[in-house]
Amino acid sequence: MAVYILRLGEHGPVVKIGTAKNVAKRVAALQTSNHERLILLRQFEGGRPEEHRLHKLFADHRVSREFFTFSKAMLGDVGLVEIGVAPVEETPPPAAPIETEDESARVKRAFEDGIAFGMKAATLMFRAALSDMTREEIAEAIKGLKRDRLSP
């Protein structure tokens, strides 16, 4: 068993902290249902207790369940033995970072709204939250995703 930190998109604001017996297979399985490229940032020895330790360590960044907003601290010493993946150097994101509590709350709300519609919609919700889209425009975009999913 291993603990991993997986980033949703090259400069995405969200990471997933989880466990897997085979991290490469887990990443591949997650990738099939996500149009954003998934980046394995870190991999550690451990299981559920170590995963929960990371969840507590980054609790202030929690978006929902195993999802957290990215923090450079995730690339530093987290008190676990690293295996398989060297830490990734953080490159500057193309967009301005989320700096205010209001923006952070908006991203969290968008993510929670998006969970109900799957990761494609969640990614859409993040992009919408960081743009000038209204809630009505977001709802229309999600309806389009639902129609695409139901179409033969």
N, C-alpha and C positions, 0 to 999 in steps of 0.2 A: 504494500500500500504506500502511496505517496500523496503529498499535499502539493497543490499547484496554484499558481497565480496566473490567470489567463486574461489578457486584455482584449476587449471587443473593438477591433479596428486598430490600425497603426498608431493613431493619435486619439483614439476614443477616450471619452471621459470615464468609462466604466470598466472594472475588472471583476472577474469571478474568482473566488477563493473556494476550492473544492478538494475532494480526494478521489483517487482512482487506483485500482490495482494496476492498470496499464494506462499511463497518462497519454501516450501517443494515440491509442485507440479512442480514448475519451475525447481528446481534442478533435480527432477525425469525425467522431460521431456528432459532436456539437457543431462542427463546421458545416456538415450537410444541411443543417437547418438554419444557417445564418449566412446572409449574403456579405456581411463584413468579414474581412480576413481576421482570423483569431491568432493572437500572438502569445505564445507561451513565454511569460516573463521569468518565472522562477519555478523550481521543483525541489521539494524537500523530502527527507526521510520522515515518515510518520503516518499517522492515520487520523481518525476523528478527534482525539484529544489535541493534537497539534493544529488541526484545522480550526477547532474552536478557540485555541489560543490566538491564532491570527485574527479570527473574527472579533475577539475581545480587543486585541491590540489596535485594530482599525475600526472599532465601533463608531467612532465619530464620523467615519466616512461611509457608513452603511446606507445603501439605497433601499435594498429589499433583500431579505434572506441571505443569499451567498454573494450578492452583488454590492460593490462598493465603488465610490468615486476614486479615481486613481490618485495616488499620493507618491511623491518621490521617495518617501520613507519606505515604501514597499520594495524599493530596490536596495535598501540598506540592510543592516544587521537586524534580523527579526528573531534571533535566538534559536534558529533551527539549522540542522545540517543540510546543506545544499547538495543536490545530486543532479546530474544530467544536463543542466542548462546554466550557462554563465549568465550573470545579471546583465540585463540590457541597458545600454546607456540611453538615458532619456534625451530625446531630441525635442526641440521646441515645437509645440503644437501649432498648426496653421492658423487656428482661431485663438482669440483671447481666452485665457483660462477663466473658469468660474471663480469669481472673487467674493461676491457678496452673498450673504445668507439668503437673500431673496432669490438670487439666481440658482443657488444650490437647492433651495426648496422647490423651485420650478422644475429643475431637472429630476429631482426625486419624484415629484408628482407625475411628471411625464413618464418616467420609467414605470411607476406603479400602474398608471393607466394602460401603458403598453403591454405589460405582462399578460393581461387578459387576451391579447390578440397575437401573442407569439413574438419572437425576437425581431421579425421583419417590421412589425408595427412598433415594437419598442425602439428600434433604431430610428424609425420615422419620427416617433414621438420626441426622441432626443434632439434630432435635427430641427424639428418644429419648435421645441422649447428654446433652442438657441437662436431662433430666427424671429421674424415678426409675424409668424402665422397666428391667426386667431384660433380659438377653440373650435369654432365652426368649420374653418378650413381644415383643421386637423381631423375633425369628425368625418368630413367628406373624403379625405385621403384614406382614412381607415375603412370607410365603406367601400372604396375602390379596392383595397386589399382584400376585403371579404369577398367581393364579387369575383376578383381574380382567382381566389382560392376555390370558390364554388363552381367556377366555369370549367367545362370539360376540356 
